[in-house]
Amino acid sequence: MVVLAAACMLTGRLGVAEDFHFDSSISRPVLENYLSRSISFTELLHDELNKPRNERGADPHHNLRLLLSTKAKFIGRALMVWGRESNLPRFLETAKPFAEALHTADPEIVLQAADFEIVTRGVETIQIPEQVLREFGQTATNRNFRYEAMLYPDGRFVNHWGGRGSVPDMSQFETRMWFYFLATSYIDVGIEAIHFGQIGLMDKNDPGHVGWLDMLGRVRAYARQHARRHFLICDSHAPTGGYVENGKLLFDFHSFPLRIVEVTNQPYKGILRVGYSDSIFKRSKGGITPSGWSCEHLPYLVEFDNFGRSNPGKPSKSPFIWGWDEITWFALLPEKERNDWLRYAWNWVKENDPDGHLEMPGSRVMIPGTPDGPRWYWANTRSDACPNGFNTESTIKEIWEKDGRE
């Protein structure tokens, strides 16, 4: 009875906060537990663990240590291609042993990849696997993906990304094969979540999201057979609050940038506000989730997004904050202000919308306003292993530990 009482006391204190179990579907409490321990760590799995430094001068083992030390559970954008499709085979090769190392240390960790709203002619360097052709009822042929076949027939969004790439049209057969190929390749190296980018750009020719539902259905069927826990957690950016067809949500959770508000006449100060611009606060749509449970508002993540700069250091309009994107603005704050703002943002989201969760900034590209400024944000404590760390790691750990005690 003493043992039972002690166990009950422990369960009462921890509640569902320690529950990270899922298989074949995911409950709302478990999903929110993951979102509440989410950190964006862009391109984490692109690094080789057998090398002392990555191409940006950081020790990959130091990044692995940070994730385990903070007890992060959902690692955002750990594997991705933004264009650069010819690099995919190399990224997949490094991703598998890195993912295995993380899962050996903590089997509960979910690693997220990304299928973004861009294709370039680099897709034509990738041969279509026979399994992908069979999935889509195609005759097995020795051919590569076709860039032109993924684009909008009317020319919309061609060369949209500064001439470097175009927005794919999900109503096109070739696009669905490409996204399926990416997703299944990610699953095969240990990925259990995929961010599908700006669906709003990719579904202009897809009434009823027929193309999206077809692709997502095939990917989820593959996950049921091949994913670590027979399930894939899918999300996309949701500027309209999300995507619902016949009462059914397309995704397992929503995500969107923070949309930070400039404070007039207080240079570089930013706050959060419900209803500002196209922010998602209190606007996440509900319905029946892919796991079968219903909600009035689907849980969501808000992230420190990267999207460039516009007259940096000067007053600006959404989505920019004092001329920078969100992660750059955050990184360029003085260290104390930066850590205080992270505490503020965490508490603000919890207090203003219980369906929302702040995704911690771990690793992300940034674009400063000076030619010699830093080009990458690291949350890591600055050290020889990460000489360009921004010293946010201890604050993230502090916030999460305090949240676990409440």
Salt bridges, closest charged atoms under 4 A:
ASP23 OD1 - HIS230 ND1 2.72
GLU32 OE2 - ARG28 NE 2.85
GLU32 OE1 - HIS357 NE2 2.62
GLU43 OE1 - HIS46 ND1 3.86
GLU43 OE1 - ARG56 NH2 3.00
GLU43 OE2 - ARG84 NH2 2.89
GLU48 OE2 - LYS51 NZ 3.30
GLU55 OE2 - ARG56 NH2 3.82
GLU100 OE2 - LYS96 NZ 3.80
ASP106 OD2 - LYS73 NZ 2.80
GLU108 OE1 - LYS73 NZ 2.72
GLU124 OE2 - ARG121 NH1 3.85
GLU130 OE2 - ARG134 NH1 3.33
GLU135 OE2 - ARG218 NH1 2.96
GLU148 OE2 - ARG121 NH2 2.47
ASP154 OD2 - ARG156 NE 2.84
GLU174 OE2 - ARG143 NH1 2.91
GLU192 OE1 - ARG228 NH1 2.78
GLU192 OE1 - ARG229 NH2 2.77
ASP203 OD2 - HIS209 ND1 3.14
ASP214 OD2 - ARG176 NE 2.90
ASP214 OD1 - ARG218 NE 3.02
ASP235 OD2 - HIS195 ND1 2.78
GLU245 OE2 - HIS209 NE2 3.80
ASP252 OD2 - ARG220 NH2 3.28
ASP278 OD1 - ARG259 NE 2.63
GLU296 OE2 - HIS297 NE2 3.83
GLU303 OE2 - ARG77 NH2 3.03
GLU303 OE2 - HIS237 NE2 2.61
GLU303 OE1 - ARG364 NH1 2.89
ASP305 OD1 - ARG364 NH2 2.98
ASP340 OD2 - LYS336 NZ 2.73
ASP340 OD1 - ARG343 NH1 2.83
ASP355 OD1 - ARG28 NH2 2.62
GLU393 OE2 - ARG65 NH1 2.81
GLU398 OE2 - ARG343 NE 2.83
ASP403 OD2 - ARG37 NH1 3.04
ASP403 OD1 - LYS350 NZ 3.14
